[in-house]
Amino acid sequence: MIKRTGFSRLLFATHYSIKGLRAAFKSEAAIRQELMAMSLLIPTALLLNISTVEKLLLVVSLFIVLITELLNTAIEKLCDHITTDFHELIGRAKDIGSAAVFVSLLLAIITWLSILW
């Protein structure tokens, strides 16, 4: 296998990242819902009469939710590849991933309420 370096590596990494985003978008309703919310909330945040730092906090909180959801999806896909049978540790891993998404959503909600209130 060829080890890519420099710009070539960057191009291939970008290709695989876009491929992953497409796969997540196609297979996960939660990803589609979060992207829809982001498509409405990011322009809203940018149009608000608040400081640049506050706008950045609002937008970053949304990206944290998306990043967490992508990682949770990766964990779930890997677990499902290993086995679809019930296994206590796999169930726990999935629950912890879901909890991470929940915490990121709480962070976003608290951030938005704190700034807009």
Number of C-alpha atoms within 10 A of each C-alpha: 3 4 6 12 10 7 9 11 12 12 13 13 13 12 11 12 12 12 12 14 12 11 11 18 16 11 11 13 11 15 20 15 12 16 17 11 12 18 11 11 16 17 12 13 20 16 10 12 9 12 11 12 9 19 20 13 17 25 21 15 19 23 18 16 23 21 14 20 24 21 15 21 20 15 18 19 12 12 18 14 9 10 10 9 10 9 11 9 10 19 14 11 16 19 14 14 21 19 14 17 21 15 14 21 19 14 16 21 14 14 19 20 11 11 13 12 6
